[in-house]
Amino acid sequence: MEAYIAARLEGESLVRASGIRATILRPWYVLGPGHRWPYLLVPVYAVLGWLPSTRDGAERLGLVTRREMIAALVAAVEAPAGDGLRIMNVPDIRRARA
């Protein structure tokens, strides 16, 4: 996981330094075909979201569906980032489905 995070941060730094307009999506885990076991975590995330002490972490590290990711990608294309870099974390990805 450390290598993944380091690579992601380096990639984001390169995009930021390039000056191009960009939207970076940061899902924690995308639920989709072939990976059914994470669905067992959905109730756990719901409970953690109700508790004030764990709400922020549960939202930031929440699970998103493939449909939510596609909607966020479409939103990023249809409404490009303003003058710089836009980061879409899990709550932003979920809001894009509306």
Secondary structure as GFF3:
##gff-version 3
##sequence-region A 1 98
A	DSSP	alpha_helix	2	18	.	.	.	ID=ss1
A	DSSP	beta_strand	22	25	.	.	.	ID=ss2
A	DSSP	beta_strand	29	31	.	.	.	ID=ss3
A	DSSP	three_ten_helix	37	41	.	.	.	ID=ss4
A	DSSP	alpha_helix	42	50	.	.	.	ID=ss5
A	DSSP	alpha_helix	55	60	.	.	.	ID=ss6
A	DSSP	beta_strand	63	65	.	.	.	ID=ss7
A	DSSP	alpha_helix	66	78	.	.	.	ID=ss8
A	DSSP	beta_strand	85	88	.	.	.	ID=ss9
A	DSSP	alpha_helix	90	95	.	.	.	ID=ss10
###
